[in-house]
């Protein structure tokens, strides 16, 4: 989901689309351009699971043309590790030439100074770089490769040299192994000249790393979060104090977070607007709702249909018209678009029509 201001300006059309179950615009599309990764992260299965080779990036060019015609404003590239694709710059340049902003999530370990320059020159606007601790040993343990922290921070600095202000964000997944070390994370982020700090509760995807217990969350909120909030607010890495408390602060929020229900019950009573504004395309051309549910369900296959056919087709329409809440069990765990959905409901309350 993206560009709430644009949706607000076009509020009548957006409300009509939601109420009728028809598509709005794929404003923000994520493309997982590769499955493989060069790291062995504890919280991730990409390096454990085999997959077919990714489609040639040229395959996606007609799809980019379609997305531009449908009103797409941003494409986010991810993987696996997207910088494993050697012709990535050509792909970014093609997307940019169609008037669509390009952002990317990367572990930055493969970013050289030359690569940083070529990515920025191609049109890359923003990057999210994964750094899980200011402590190199803890980061490397979580990411499964010795020397990963050093390479990631070096890659960050190379990108910082070429990307404009506002284009560099640190993503940090909070887990049992790293939460106590995060008091120094704002200091590291400031030293790297990061623009934003994004604290992400762990989604339990593997047996190697589990969600924080209620006791650990309480410890984090008591000892760690106040320091993060003070330091990060002082240098503009976060905009509001609550961003340092991704597990919440009330008793109910803490209980939900300890169970991994980061949506805090919101989707038990409210619709997620992602099916009207967002799509995930994987490295094989399969289209899904979002990266919380990759290929489950599969909405369509771009090797067999155009994106427009999928976006306007029966499967997507049925999802948009579904009255069951939460729509999927996974929605209980998702905080990805939570704030944006709340804001959209506040400014465009579809239930009031």
MORA-V384082 format. One line per field, one symbol per residue. ss: DSSP state (2 for helix, 1 for strand, 0 for the rest). phi: phi as a letter, one per 20 degrees, with the letter a starting at -180 (. if undefined). burial: I if it has 24 or more other ideal C-beta (glycine too) atoms within 12 Angstrom, else O. Layout:
ss=???
phi=???
burial=???
This chain:
ss=00022222202222222222000000011111000000000000000000000000222222222222220001111100022200022222222220001111110000002222222222011111110000022222222000022222222222222200000111111100002222222222222000011111100000000000022222222222222222222200000022220000002222222200000002220000022221111000011100222000000110000022222002222222200000002222200002222222222002220
phi=.bmffffffdgffffffffemefdcffccdceebefbedcffecdgfeeebffffgffgefffffffffeofdbcdebbkdfffefdffffffffffemdfdcbdbemfdeefffgffffffpgebcddeceafegffgfffembfnffffffffffffgfdefgnecceeceecgedffeegefffffffemfebcdecffefdceebdfffgfffffgfeddgffggfffffdmfcdcgffecfencfgfffffffenefflmgefccfeegfecbbddefdnedcfaffcfmbeeeacffdcffffffdefffffffefdfcffcgggfeedfdgffffffffecfffee
burial=IIIIOIIOOIOOOIIOIIOOOOIIIIIIIIIIIIIIIIIIIIIIOIIOOOOOOIIOIOOIIOIIOIIIOIIIIIIIIIIIIIIIIOOIIIIIOIIIOIOIIIIIIIIIIIIOOOIIOIIIOIIIIIIIIIIIIIIIOIIIIIIIIOOIIOIIIIIIIIIIOIIOOOIIIIIIIIIIIIIIIIIIIIIIIIOIIIIIIIIIIIIIIOOOIOIIOOOIIIOIIOOIIOIIIOIIOOIOIIOOOOIIIIIIIOOOIIOIIIIIIIIIIIIOOIIIIIIIIIIIIIIIIIIIIIIIIIIOOIIIOIOOOOIIOIIIIOIIOOIIOOOOOIIIOIIIIIIIIIIIIIOIIOOIOIOOO
